[in-house]
Amino acid sequence: MTTKKHHATDLPVAKSTREHEAQEEIDSFLRALSSYPDRFAREPYLSFQQHLSSIATAHHPPGSDE
C-alpha cells in the first residue's frame, strides 16, 4: 500500500486555490442573482439554475486554467 506524501509548502497553495475557487463560485452566484430578473423577463422558461450555469460557464470556460 502506498501513501501520498504532501510537502508542507503544498498545503497553503492548495488552501489558497480552494479559497479562490470558492470566491469565484460566490461571485458567479451573485452575478446570476442580480441579472436573473432581466433575463427571466426575456426568457420566462429559463430556470435560475440554467441561468447560473450560463453565467459560470461564460466567466470560466471549460478547459481554462484560471
C-alpha positions as CSV (number, residue, x, y, z in Angstrom):
1,M,0.0,0.0,0.0
2,T,1.4,3.4,-0.9
3,T,0.7,6.6,0.8
4,K,0.7,10.0,-0.7
5,K,3.1,12.4,0.9
6,H,2.4,16.1,0.9
7,H,5.1,18.7,1.3
8,A,4.4,21.4,3.9
9,T,4.6,24.1,1.2
10,D,1.9,22.4,-0.9
11,L,-0.8,22.9,1.7
12,P,-1.0,26.7,1.7
13,V,-1.2,26.7,-2.1
14,A,-4.0,24.2,-2.1
15,K,-5.9,26.2,0.5
16,S,-5.4,29.4,-1.5
17,T,-6.6,27.7,-4.6
18,R,-9.7,26.4,-2.8
19,E,-10.4,29.8,-1.4
20,H,-10.0,31.4,-4.8
21,E,-12.4,28.8,-6.4
22,A,-14.9,29.3,-3.7
23,Q,-14.8,33.1,-4.1
24,E,-15.3,32.7,-7.9
25,E,-18.3,30.5,-7.3
26,I,-19.8,33.0,-4.9
27,D,-19.2,35.8,-7.4
28,S,-20.9,33.9,-10.2
29,F,-23.9,33.2,-7.9
30,L,-24.2,36.9,-7.0
31,R,-23.9,37.9,-10.7
32,A,-26.6,35.4,-11.6
33,L,-28.8,36.5,-8.8
34,S,-28.7,40.1,-9.8
35,S,-29.1,39.5,-13.6
36,Y,-31.7,36.8,-13.5
37,P,-34.8,39.1,-13.3
38,D,-33.9,40.9,-16.6
39,R,-33.1,37.6,-18.3
40,F,-36.3,36.0,-17.0
41,A,-38.3,38.9,-18.4
42,R,-36.9,38.0,-21.9
43,E,-36.9,34.2,-21.4
44,P,-39.6,33.2,-18.9
45,Y,-39.0,29.5,-19.3
46,L,-35.3,29.8,-18.3
47,S,-34.7,28.4,-14.8
48,F,-32.4,30.1,-12.4
49,Q,-30.1,27.0,-12.5
50,Q,-29.8,27.3,-16.3
51,H,-29.0,31.0,-15.9
52,L,-26.5,30.4,-13.2
53,S,-24.8,27.7,-15.3
54,S,-24.6,30.1,-18.3
55,I,-23.1,32.8,-16.1
56,A,-20.5,30.5,-14.6
57,T,-19.6,29.0,-17.9
58,A,-19.2,32.4,-19.6
59,H,-17.0,33.6,-16.7
60,H,-14.9,30.4,-16.5
61,P,-14.9,28.4,-19.8
62,P,-14.2,24.6,-19.5
63,G,-10.6,23.8,-20.1
64,S,-9.3,27.2,-19.0
65,D,-6.7,27.2,-16.3
66,E,-7.8,30.3,-14.4
